[in-house]
């Protein structure tokens, strides 16, 4: 029976990435604390599952790496060696290598055969032949097994089974893996000959002696051979219950097949080991299916708005009955919307989990000691935001380590702990998710920022508030670094971070105190699909403002209006003068009211700064389905997207931060 296992590759890739995340997370945790048996077992299970899946689906390079890592972890588990810092470093390198090889199989990178060839030596060097202080009590191992096996010569093994016996082949492979390193595994047609290349310190006669109790005479041969030139890294024919099954149509049956494998079971390795998936009752759903469900739900919201509008033309009795039905429809639609949108939500821990490794490696390269503290990993965010927020967070963390945290000597001189602290937390606030990146470093240097701003020709003054000074670092090309390094100093970063956050409908705030540290706060919407908004009328056009940014609305008196040179029109709201932007001027419309005192002023929050927008009328507050304008047209400054109204009209969704940038640019050009 021939089975094409390529249909299962995507599931294997996803499960392998989950196991790699587990390996990296636990290894980084054990770099700072004594290992517990449960943690070592978790590492072993992850490597074991990767090896089994790779062997089954035809990825011998992945199986070989996982097998080497599994062997080392097994020695740690038995108390033969210690999980020390050098071994953790090499294990992390093995995880990185697995990621690279996996990416190569997915067509997203290139394999690294040199790193694969060097891994066994690195592991042997890292494995100290002394008992581990945290060994499991009551475990005894023969002394001879504590010595790493020498690679030895290459042997060629040929195996021709007399009958289909997966359990016999399974036992053979596990025996060979215990003897040495399996680099190449080839299979013929079902019931045909299998050939292996084994490197071990034993002679062909000694290996034959080991196999005689396992295989009937005449079914196998063992002889010396030359070393293979390279380790195969391409996906190969299926292995397991289906020897010789083609990996792809037209592929020769002598193509390389997998190396190391687990005992073959009817249950996938991950499920057999943990059963976690069954306990949580979760299923894998493809992203396009979820997106389709979200789109259908969005159309339902539009239909609801159409019904509400159509009801306005009915007589009183029909109108009342229809409104009652619409209220129930709205209630059910809202419940359906919340349920559907929850399918797109992911814990932000998926992003946070990559940062301990980043902080560890970067701190080592900078010669600093840094402790990363995370909280709120269970906070959920739209998967579209999860994917796009990783890069801004990475840049902010790198800035905290490079610019924020001081060197050990400087921290000691300032009376601080020589180990710096960077905290990363997420939490819900109102209808938004807030992500904070804070450090206990030197804080921002006000005078240096002002000096750099003057060098770049920016308009600054000593009377500027700290908050206004901090925002200067978001100017394109702005950097206070004294020298350019691999980490930072080129002035490319914070402006890009701000643009990316704005593109997601969010905002970014800064707080800093000299000598105490800096906090960067990102405020993001929960989802990119549905928006709670306020519809406003400007002339004959309808626009939508994100409700989360609306502070208040008012009709100002003439005495509250001012025009100031260099700042344009201002409106006084209590004790504060705010910039006043007339939307009819920005979009070149004919307004109902030219005079702001006759119209409505909506105060909005833009990255911690308030400004006022002049409109003709407030229409309604409701949920709006966001349609991507850039995908269907092009990017328009001051516009984040569009929405379809109940009467079929299209309304633009405004970006107050973008409007503020347009306003400042216009003032600068006028000056």
GIWOQUI-V950402 format. One record per residue. N is the residue number from 1. SS is DSSP state (2 for helix, 1 for strand, 0 for the rest). PSI is psi in whole degrees, -180 to 180 (none if undefined). Layout:
N;SS;PSI, N;SS;PSI
This chain:
1;0;124, 2;0;130, 3;0;127, 4;0;109, 5;2;2, 6;2;-27, 7;2;-20, 8;2;-2, 9;2;-41, 10;2;-40, 11;2;-42, 12;2;-43, 13;2;-45, 14;2;-43, 15;2;-38, 16;2;-41, 17;2;-38, 18;2;-43, 19;2;-38, 20;2;-38, 21;2;-41, 22;2;-46, 23;2;-49, 24;2;-43, 25;2;-47, 26;2;-40, 27;2;-42, 28;2;-35, 29;2;-41, 30;2;-11, 31;0;-15, 32;0;-2, 33;0;161, 34;0;137, 35;0;146, 36;0;159, 37;2;-40, 38;2;-36, 39;2;-43, 40;2;-41, 41;2;-39, 42;2;-41, 43;2;-46, 44;2;-44, 45;2;-40, 46;2;-48, 47;2;-40, 48;2;-43, 49;2;-39, 50;2;-44, 51;2;-45, 52;2;-45, 53;2;-41, 54;2;-40, 55;2;-41, 56;2;-40, 57;2;5, 58;0;46, 59;0;81, 60;2;-32, 61;2;-41, 62;2;-41, 63;2;-40, 64;2;-45, 65;2;-47, 66;2;-36, 67;2;-43, 68;2;-44, 69;2;-40, 70;2;-41, 71;2;-45, 72;2;-43, 73;2;-33, 74;2;-39, 75;2;-37, 76;2;-43, 77;2;-34, 78;0;-4, 79;0;15, 80;0;-34, 81;0;168, 82;0;140, 83;0;80, 84;0;-179, 85;2;-45, 86;2;-40, 87;2;-38, 88;2;-42, 89;2;-46, 90;2;-38, 91;2;-39, 92;2;-36, 93;2;-36, 94;2;-39, 95;2;-44, 96;2;-42, 97;2;-41, 98;2;-41, 99;2;-43, 100;2;-45, 101;2;-39, 102;2;-43, 103;2;-38, 104;2;-41, 105;2;-24, 106;0;3, 107;0;24, 108;0;16, 109;0;-169, 110;0;147, 111;0;161, 112;0;78, 113;2;-30, 114;2;-44, 115;2;-36, 116;2;-41, 117;2;-30, 118;2;-18, 119;2;-45, 120;2;-42, 121;2;-42, 122;2;-41, 123;2;-41, 124;2;-38, 125;2;-32, 126;2;-19, 127;0;100, 128;0;131, 129;0;42, 130;0;154, 131;0;143, 132;0;138, 133;0;-18, 134;0;29, 135;0;154, 136;0;132, 137;0;143, 138;0;3, 139;0;127, 140;0;139, 141;0;140, 142;0;141, 143;2;-34, 144;2;-29, 145;2;-9, 146;2;-14, 147;0;133, 148;0;142, 149;0;133, 150;0;146, 151;0;-43, 152;0;-165, 153;1;164, 154;1;136, 155;1;145, 156;1;124, 157;1;133, 158;1;131, 159;1;121, 160;1;99, 161;0;140, 162;0;-27, 163;0;161, 164;0;115, 165;0;82, 166;2;-36, 167;2;-32, 168;2;-45, 169;2;-39, 170;2;-48, 171;2;-38, 172;2;-47, 173;2;-42, 174;2;-35, 175;2;-45, 176;2;-38, 177;2;-32, 178;2;-25, 179;2;-33, 180;0;-150, 181;1;125, 182;1;114, 183;1;-36, 184;1;138, 185;1;118, 186;1;145, 187;1;150, 188;0;-153, 189;0;162, 190;0;128, 191;0;2, 192;0;-167, 193;1;142, 194;1;140, 195;1;138, 196;1;152, 197;1;122, 198;1;133, 199;1;121, 200;1;172, 201;0;-2, 202;0;156, 203;0;163, 204;2;-38, 205;2;-41, 206;2;-39, 207;2;-42, 208;2;-41, 209;2;-41, 210;2;-33, 211;2;-15, 212;2;-32, 213;0;-7, 214;0;-39, 215;0;146, 216;0;148, 217;0;148, 218;0;-9, 219;0;-13, 220;1;156, 221;1;150, 222;1;128, 223;1;158, 224;1;148, 225;1;170, 226;0;156, 227;0;139, 228;0;150, 229;0;-36, 230;0;159, 231;0;130, 232;0;137, 233;0;1, 234;0;150, 235;0;148, 236;0;-179, 237;1;159, 238;0;157, 239;0;154, 240;0;-124, 241;0;-11, 242;0;61, 243;0;135, 244;0;-1, 245;0;132, 246;0;139, 247;0;-22, 248;0;153, 249;0;133, 250;0;1, 251;0;138, 252;0;147, 253;0;-5, 254;0;8, 255;0;153, 256;0;143, 257;1;178, 258;0;160, 259;0;-101, 260;0;143, 261;0;164, 262;0;169, 263;0;139, 264;0;126, 265;0;165, 266;0;-18, 267;0;137, 268;0;149, 269;2;-46, 270;2;-42, 271;2;-38, 272;2;-32, 273;2;-44, 274;0;-41, 275;0;13, 276;2;-36, 277;2;-41, 278;2;-39, 279;2;-36, 280;2;-11, 281;0;26, 282;0;157, 283;0;160, 284;0;124, 285;0;131, 286;0;147, 287;2;-43, 288;2;-35, 289;2;-42, 290;2;-42, 291;2;-39, 292;2;-43, 293;2;-41, 294;2;-43, 295;2;-42, 296;2;-40, 297;2;-38, 298;2;-40, 299;2;-34, 300;2;-39, 301;2;-41, 302;2;-42, 303;2;-37, 304;2;-44, 305;2;-36, 306;2;-40, 307;2;-42, 308;2;-42, 309;2;-40, 310;2;-29, 311;2;-19, 312;2;-22, 313;2;7, 314;0;163, 315;0;172, 316;2;-46, 317;2;-47, 318;2;-38, 319;2;-43, 320;2;-44, 321;2;-42, 322;2;-39, 323;2;-37, 324;2;-44, 325;2;-37, 326;2;-37, 327;2;-44, 328;2;-41, 329;2;-42, 330;2;-40, 331;2;-44, 332;2;-37, 333;2;-41, 334;2;-43, 335;2;-42, 336;2;-41, 337;2;-46, 338;2;-39, 339;2;-43, 340;2;-44, 341;2;-29, 342;2;-23, 343;2;-27, 344;0;-6, 345;1;140, 346;1;146, 347;1;138, 348;0;-9, 349;2;-24, 350;2;-33, 351;2;-44, 352;2;-32, 353;0;-21, 354;0;-12, 355;2;-30, 356;2;-41, 357;2;-42, 358;2;-47, 359;2;-42, 360;2;-51, 361;2;-41, 362;2;-40, 363;2;-41, 364;2;-42, 365;2;-28, 366;2;-5, 367;0;30, 368;0;159, 369;0;121, 370;1;136, 371;1;127, 372;1;125, 373;1;129, 374;1;150, 375;1;157, 376;0;24, 377;0;-23, 378;0;-6, 379;0;128, 380;1;146, 381;1;153, 382;1;137, 383;2;-29, 384;2;-38, 385;2;-39, 386;2;-44, 387;2;-34, 388;2;-13, 389;2;-12, 390;2;-45, 391;2;-47, 392;2;-41, 393;2;-39, 394;2;-45, 395;2;-41, 396;2;-39, 397;2;-42, 398;2;-38, 399;2;-42, 400;2;-42, 401;2;-40, 402;2;-48, 403;2;-33, 404;2;-61, 405;0;129, 406;0;168, 407;0;160, 408;2;-49, 409;2;-40, 410;2;-41, 411;2;-43, 412;2;-42, 413;2;-29, 414;0;3, 415;0;20, 416;0;162, 417;0;136, 418;0;-17, 419;0;117, 420;1;158, 421;1;129, 422;1;126, 423;1;143, 424;1;117, 425;1;155, 426;1;144, 427;1;160, 428;1;140, 429;1;111, 430;0;-132, 431;0;22, 432;1;167, 433;1;131, 434;1;130, 435;1;125, 436;1;133, 437;1;114, 438;1;147, 439;1;159, 440;0;38, 441;0;-149, 442;0;-17, 443;0;173, 444;0;143, 445;0;103, 446;2;-49, 447;2;-39, 448;2;-39, 449;2;-45, 450;2;-41, 451;2;-46, 452;2;-37, 453;2;-40, 454;2;-40, 455;2;-33, 456;0;0, 457;0;18, 458;0;148, 459;0;111, 460;0;163, 461;0;160, 462;0;-16, 463;0;-3, 464;0;143, 465;0;162, 466;2;-41, 467;2;-40, 468;2;-37, 469;2;-43, 470;2;-35, 471;2;-12, 472;2;-26, 473;2;-11, 474;2;1, 475;0;143, 476;0;133, 477;0;9, 478;0;132, 479;0;139, 480;0;5, 481;0;139, 482;0;-21, 483;0;153, 484;0;127, 485;0;179, 486;0;-21, 487;0;-46, 488;0;-176, 489;0;-6, 490;0;-2, 491;0;12, 492;0;114, 493;0;-71, 494;2;-36, 495;2;-36, 496;2;-40, 497;2;-47, 498;2;-42, 499;2;-41, 500;2;-41, 501;2;-42, 502;2;-38, 503;2;-25, 504;0;5, 505;0;19, 506;0;-173, 507;1;163, 508;1;133, 509;1;154, 510;1;139, 511;1;139, 512;1;144, 513;1;131, 514;0;128, 515;0;-7, 516;0;-20, 517;1;-178, 518;1;144, 519;1;126, 520;1;129, 521;1;120, 522;1;131, 523;1;119, 524;1;151, 525;1;158, 526;0;-33, 527;0;158, 528;0;3, 529;0;-36, 530;1;140, 531;1;130, 532;1;116, 533;1;168, 534;1;121, 535;1;133, 536;1;150, 537;1;132, 538;1;109, 539;0;-125, 540;0;8, 541;1;147, 542;1;134, 543;1;158, 544;1;132, 545;1;135, 546;1;124, 547;2;-29, 548;2;-19, 549;2;-10, 550;1;125, 551;1;-50, 552;1;170, 553;1;148, 554;1;163, 555;0;106, 556;0;154, 557;0;160, 558;2;-31, 559;2;-15, 560;2;-4, 561;1;139, 562;1;157, 563;1;122, 564;1;134, 565;0;132, 566;0;-13, 567;0;-10, 568;1;-154, 569;1;141, 570;1;153, 571;1;135, 572;1;117, 573;1;105, 574;0;-118, 575;0;14, 576;1;136, 577;1;122, 578;1;146, 579;1;138, 580;1;117, 581;1;123, 582;1;112, 583;2;-30, 584;2;-27, 585;2;-39, 586;2;-43, 587;0;8, 588;0;57, 589;0;162, 590;0;111, 591;0;165, 592;0;-31, 593;0;117, 594;0;-35, 595;0;122, 596;0;-27, 597;0;-17, 598;0;-13, 599;0;-156, 600;1;140, 601;1;124, 602;1;122, 603;1;126, 604;1;158, 605;1;126, 606;1;98, 607;0;44, 608;0;-11, 609;1;143, 610;1;147, 611;1;165, 612;1;139, 613;1;128, 614;1;123, 615;1;172, 616;0;-33, 617;1;145, 618;1;126, 619;1;-61, 620;1;165, 621;1;129, 622;1;180, 623;1;140, 624;1;140, 625;1;124, 626;0;125, 627;1;135, 628;0;117, 629;2;-38, 630;2;-36, 631;2;-34, 632;2;-15, 633;0;-92, 634;0;171, 635;0;131, 636;0;120, 637;0;133, 638;0;-2, 639;1;129, 640;1;-20, 641;1;-165, 642;1;166, 643;1;155, 644;1;126, 645;0;171, 646;0;-28, 647;0;8, 648;0;-9, 649;0;157, 650;1;130, 651;1;142, 652;1;141, 653;1;123, 654;1;149, 655;0;97, 656;2;-37, 657;2;-40, 658;2;-38, 659;2;-38, 660;2;-39, 661;2;-41, 662;2;-39, 663;2;-45, 664;2;-39, 665;2;-41, 666;2;-40, 667;2;-41, 668;2;-39, 669;2;-36, 670;2;-31, 671;0;none
